[in-house]
């Protein structure tokens, strides 16, 4: 009969080897965790860049600069805003997706980048789900449809009647093909059965200036961009996004209350990091950003500017992004827009 001793000895040696390997692995993981924790505690030790994939001067740029100023004071390091507009936020998004995952390059963007573009473009230069780590949502911006004073309509029902009477005559400005204003107006066209002509511009400031100059009759922009010109009579408000009227423009009806619930005229601005950024650093940035955004003075300034302040944790933001992407997928399908 074959002796059991060699077999038992071999089994014991294998068990010991597995145990040693397991201990080594646990030590390595603990060491890695310690290093990441230490890295997060020491971070930042150099300039932090916040990339904004939109032109300077708009609502998102103002938010980024206000946030950067506060964070710079809190962190004791320069926090600079870098505007990299173009190609439906692709330019700025790709720059951050390819940046080192060390917390020193962040993306402050809108839902276009991760919730709309994947459903809109046949080819994407980045993967919206895999290339970014959610840090925190910041604000929700309810968008406003405005018109040049020469347009013979003061309300949305009047505008729709005018568009039906003059199909293809009225045009509207947007931030670009596939932007929120473009999708919003295409959904409105579909639901109201009207014909409006789309004129794309590079950003919100350009589109509102086009409406003021009567280059276009209509524009969909943020409240901060439009309100000063509404007060001076250069443009007039027609309808606004959201489920409730804006305290900044209480006399302007929402699309929803006028029967156009499918017109989701709202957008969020949030902060993302490159995928692979250590979770401890992501959590640190999120906590500090939430502290800034929840400061009473900062919060009141954003509310006065037409924003709804909605900071959250990385996990909450990730959950929100999944739902938001589903909602915009429906809007893209309804609009029929597809960019090759």
PyMOL commands that set and color helices and strands:
alter all, ss='L'
color gray80, all
select helices_A, chain A and resi 5-42+59-75+90-97+111-120+156-165+180-192+204-212+223-231+279-293+296-304+314-335
alter helices_A, ss='H'
color red, helices_A
select strands_A, chain A and resi 48-52+79-83+105-110+132-148+171-174+197-200+218-222+235-240+266-274+307-309
alter strands_A, ss='S'
color yellow, strands_A
deselect
rebuild
show_as cartoon
